[in-house]
């Protein structure tokens, strides 16, 4: 199997896995309060808009990324797979507390193990890393910006909602955790 085909397969599996997550985690919301404020719909809209923009802009010759296609697809595939691994490790670490909508459970607690020791939102870090890989697959700087800008903005909006809900629910405990970790990238942001 060549890199392009592998990239297509992983690029197909990723959204299918996200749709399955929505279905599976919807059942977990019983007894929990949802604070999503439309962020899930915004993220999906940003993903669709970003990918559409990436497809349209990939043909602009002046902004092509000057790397051979096999290298570009290899790097894209590596980032996409790494992002998915980070995302799924984060999801499995959260266990029952993971939902696709911003949800606070009655017995909610802060998870401080695994990736959550360093960043507060590693599943979003993984998703953004995967989208960086997808954006690179277009092989164009404009496509990269078109894909990442709306998706990052939507995730940042969602993070703000999630943080607000967790501070409201968990109070000082979450504020202490927030002061000792970063949003997405350990030691940076």
Residue pairs with C-beta under 8 A, 6 or more apart in sequence:
3 70
3 73
3 74
3 77
4 69
4 73
6 77
7 73
7 76
7 77
7 80
7 137
10 77
10 80
10 81
10 84
11 80
11 134
11 137
14 80
14 84
14 130
14 134
17 84
18 100
21 91
21 100
22 40
22 100
25 98
25 99
25 100
25 101
26 99
26 100
26 101
28 96
28 99
28 103
29 99
29 101
29 103
31 105
31 106
32 99
32 103
32 104
32 105
32 106
33 103
33 104
34 101
34 102
34 103
35 102
35 103
35 104
35 161
35 162
35 164
35 165
36 101
36 102
36 103
36 161
37 102
37 161
39 101
39 102
39 154
39 157
39 158
39 161
40 100
40 101
40 102
40 158
42 154
42 157
42 158
43 151
43 154
43 155
43 158
45 154
46 150
46 151
46 153
46 154
47 131
47 151
47 154
49 150
50 131
50 135
50 146
50 147
50 148
50 149
50 150
50 151
51 134
51 147
53 143
53 146
53 147
53 150
54 134
54 135
54 138
54 140
54 143
54 144
54 146
54 147
55 138
55 143
56 146
57 63
57 138
57 140
57 142
57 143
57 146
58 138
58 139
58 140
58 142
58 143
59 140
60 140
60 142
63 140
63 141
63 142
64 139
64 140
64 141
65 72
65 136
65 139
65 140
65 141
65 144
67 75
67 139
69 139
72 136
72 137
72 139
73 137
75 133
75 136
76 133
76 134
76 136
76 137
77 133
77 137
78 133
79 129
79 130
79 132
79 133
79 136
80 130
80 133
80 134
80 137
81 133
82 126
82 129
82 130
82 133
83 126
83 127
83 128
83 129
83 130
83 131
83 132
83 133
84 126
84 130
85 126
86 115
86 122
86 123
86 125
86 126
86 129
87 122
87 123
87 125
87 126
87 127
87 130
88 126
89 114
89 115
89 122
89 126
90 98
90 114
90 115
90 116
90 122
90 123
90 125
90 126
91 98
91 123
93 111
93 113
93 114
93 115
93 116
93 122
94 111
94 116
94 123
95 111
96 105
97 105
97 108
97 109
97 111
98 123
102 158
102 161
102 162
102 165
104 165
104 166
104 169
108 166
108 169
108 170
109 170
110 116
110 166
110 170
110 173
110 174
110 177
112 177
114 122
115 122
115 125
116 122
116 181
117 181
118 181
118 182
118 186
118 187
119 125
119 181
119 182
119 183
119 184
119 185
119 186
120 163
120 177
120 178
120 181
120 182
120 183
121 159
121 162
121 183
121 184
122 184
124 155
124 158
124 159
124 184
125 184
125 185
127 155
128 148
128 151
128 152
128 155
128 184
131 147
131 148
131 151
132 144
132 148
134 147
135 143
135 144
135 146
135 147
135 148
136 144
138 144
138 147
159 183
159 184
163 178
166 174
167 174
167 175
167 178
182 188
182 189
183 189
